[in-house]
Amino acid sequence: MRFERALPGTNEVFLPDGTLRPIYETVFDELERTGPERWEEKLKRAHELLLEEQYSFCIKEGDKTHPTDWIPRIVPASDWARLEAGLTQRLRAINVFLRRLEAGKEEVVPREVIESSILYETGWKNRFGPVPVRQIAFDVVAVESQRQGQTGGWEYVVIEENAKMPVGLAPMTRRRKMSEEVFFPESLANLPVLPLDGWLGRLGGALRAASPKGPEATLAVVSSGPADQFYLDHNIYAEEMEAILAETKDLEVNNDGYLVFRPDGRRIDVIYERVDEDKLYAEVPGLLECHVQGKVHVLFAPNSEIIDDKGVGAFVPEMVRRYLGEEPLIENARTYSLAVEEERRYVMDHFDELVVKSRGGYGGKEVMIGPEESKDSVERFRRKVEENPVEYVAQEMIDFSTHVLCETGEEGFILRDSFADYRVLVLSPDPEDPDIVEAIPGSLSRVAAPGKHVVNISSGGKMKDTWVLGR
């Protein structure tokens, strides 16, 4: 077994001298007992099982199983306690922000930031009803801490929030299933790993809480269909949340103004959209009016998408201070808003040193990582930003922690370091009190392609199972 270190970020699996961190000893003992030949057999078997599930949903074309590295990421109980406390604190503050924004009392985010957002232009001015965020994904990275007493030496930094269409729980459960059944059954049996069992059902309960019917509400997962790379996940969500899986062609607003599922005429109370909102509203005439009248609840309608604006997300720590009266337990990466003149000047003067992002971009799109780009690429992106600077933010480059990508070769296992983030999902499940929140004990951890910082699957990254230890 050989570990090849090529990146500046601190590795979570191996110490600087190349020895294994003690928390990974159980996993690597099982890996060594498995050996490279059986590991290759396990890789093949896991892929077969995931494809079998895909085919069971009658998804015959394409491979929707997602690229994965099967060495798990392990989070000590004390580290998880800090992550959980910091992220649940953030969601409580965000829900206060949305309520105040709805009431016209918001005073933390400058008006020029809100009003310059494309999400404001397409959504917020036409907001319809104070639906709190029911599910949010926080993208977090770990950096080596300079503070004394930090368990594992990590400090956690939030890169961005995703309230509109957070992906994560369905693939998290499937990675865990393969860890249990194929790759590391002994390690999982011997370590106090918090389970993910039942959390898809709890997500369904949190989503149904948007409707006055609560647990009795009919929930629909609305998908763009088989061509979507996450279509298998959409099927899993629908099955395990006991929801209808629908495409926009399956939905219509009836003569009484209620949304119904065409194939059987069932009324739908809550929509969990996994489809672009422009497509949703354009292809289901009357849906907006149906929502305004309270006859259906569209979970990620313009009510909450403003928080997806990376320019607004920069102010969440101040929301925590102002609206909760607490100090943020987890800070943001340093973010500059190009909607603010002084910060715009700084960004343009240091353009090739920074990570520059579209405020409304997702999936690794519309992102430029200055130090990793050619001079020509940087200049092309600069010209695009100069055309509409208020639609961008910039962040300092962070050499955050790395995990490992596992390969086999003639010499056995080869482990290479790769930048990794956490995508942690936090729920707001109480229909009466949006201040009650809970974090799912795990993460859709993503590791970047070798040498890259962008971890998104669409940009060449891979998923990982993440084991949160209970003690």
Sequence and secondary structure as in RCSB ss.txt:
>XXXX:A:sequence
MRFERALPGTNEVFLPDGTLRPIYETVFDELERTGPERWEEKLKRAHELLLEEQYSFCIKEGDKTHPTDWIPRIV
PASDWARLEAGLTQRLRAINVFLRRLEAGKEEVVPREVIESSILYETGWKNRFGPVPVRQIAFDVVAVESQRQGQ
TGGWEYVVIEENAKMPVGLAPMTRRRKMSEEVFFPESLANLPVLPLDGWLGRLGGALRAASPKGPEATLAVVSSG
PADQFYLDHNIYAEEMEAILAETKDLEVNNDGYLVFRPDGRRIDVIYERVDEDKLYAEVPGLLECHVQGKVHVLF
APNSEIIDDKGVGAFVPEMVRRYLGEEPLIENARTYSLAVEEERRYVMDHFDELVVKSRGGYGGKEVMIGPEESK
DSVERFRRKVEENPVEYVAQEMIDFSTHVLCETGEEGFILRDSFADYRVLVLSPDPEDPDIVEAIPGSLSRVAAP
GKHVVNISSGGKMKDTWVLGR
>XXXX:A:secstr
 EEE  SSS BSSB TTS B GGGHHHHHHHHHHHHHHHHHHHHHHHHHHHHHHHHTT  SS  S  B  S EEE
 HHHHHHHHHHHHHHHHHHHHHHHHHHTT   SS HHHHHT HHHHHTGGG  S    SEEEEEEEEEE  STT 
GGGEEEEEEEEE SS   HHHHHHHHHHIIIII HHHHHHS B   TTHHHHHHHHHHTTSTTGGG  EEEEE  
TTSTTHHHHHHHHHHTT EEEEGGGEEE TTS EEETTTTEE  EEEEES HHHHHHHSTTHHHHHHTTSSEETT
STTTGGGG HHHHTTHHHHIIIII S  SSEE  EEETTSHHHHHHHHHTGGGEEEEETT  TTTTEEEGGGS H
HHHHHHHHHHHHSGGGEEEEE     EEEEEEEETTEEEEEEEEEEEEEEEE   SS TT  EE SS  EEE ST
T S   GGGT EEE EEEB  
